[in-house]
Amino acid sequence: SQRCCYSEGAEGAGGSGPGGAEGAGRQYIFGYHPHGIIPIACQWTSLTSRWEAKFPGLRPAVLVSTIVHSVPIMRDVAQWNGGYEVSRKGFLNALEHRGSVLLVPGGQEEMIGSRSDSNRVPIVTSHKGFVRLALRTGSSLVPIYAFGETQTFDNIAAPASWQRWCVKMFRANLICYPYGIAPMLPRPHKFTLAVGRPIDVPEILEPSEEQVDYFHHEYFTALRALFEKYKARAGRPDDELVLTPALGPRPAFPRAVSAPQGPSPAPGRSASSAYPPPPPPSSARPRAAEGKAHGGREGLAFRGRRPIP
């Protein structure tokens, strides 16, 4: 089936987005949303020709649940695709060897409440580890939203409290019996991927909680704006994100920095003045010019039908 390829930010040679000439040598942390029941698209998204055309030479390592690396066949498929374990060690190893990573920040807790017949999409915002590692490594954060992800699978009905207990105790929802047109076979459904602009993050070896909270809020604010901007074009105008916990007011930028925080300041400058200034709000950032039809610099990344294995 046909797929169209476009994303926010500049593309191709000379662009400032992922894969552009100015982005060469930079590290990116792609956050894939929502998890749904089984986020299988995050495994093959970066292997498609559309991704290569949009982000040439950029193939992020996919971070998958620890339990996947313990299950035969699933483990082999994940590692064959270049997947790493979604742990601190796996995260840092993937960044070192591949330069960029792709993970699902919401994790398996987003399975709870995900239904194909509902337009309310659960998004878990409580995880901050990926933002902390972005600060420690100076990697740019890139939000991704997959329209249609929650329509491909459903899970067996079970009390939400049981599922949350499993996630808390085993770091995996063991009450999992996914089905689409049949057990483990997804429903074919229109699938559209929206890729946001990179959020530049300063390198801070020991980030404070205030600094983590600031960029965590920036990230999920950008994700929500990305979702609202493209949901109608993706054919999901009635969808709404249910952020848990909900985002509060935008925190103040933490200008007071305690040493050591990245490189030493230049002679005559204080540590606080050496700290990079905050990026402008998403609404204030310059927007790339719209192109004709689907060839513009802003837009959606992939559109088509999910293949059936």
Salt bridges, closest charged atoms under 4 A:
GLU8 OE1 - ARG197 NE 3.93
GLU8 OE2 - LYS229 NZ 3.06
GLU11 OE1 - LYS54 NZ 2.86
GLU52 OE1 - ARG59 NH2 3.79
ASP76 OD1 - ARG75 NE 3.59
ASP117 OD2 - ARG115 NH2 2.85
GLU149 OE1 - ARG306 NH2 3.46
ASP154 OD2 - ARG187 NH2 2.67
ASP200 OD1 - ARG26 NH2 2.53
GLU209 OE2 - ARG132 NH2 2.63
ASP213 OD1 - LYS128 NZ 2.60
GLU218 OE2 - ARG250 NE 2.89
GLU218 OE1 - ARG285 NH2 3.82
GLU228 OE1 - LYS231 NZ 3.18
ASP239 OD2 - ARG236 NE 2.95
GLU240 OE1 - ARG120 NH1 3.62
GLU298 OE2 - ARG197 NH2 2.20
GLU298 OE1 - LYS229 NZ 2.87
GLU298 OE1 - ARG287 NH2 3.42
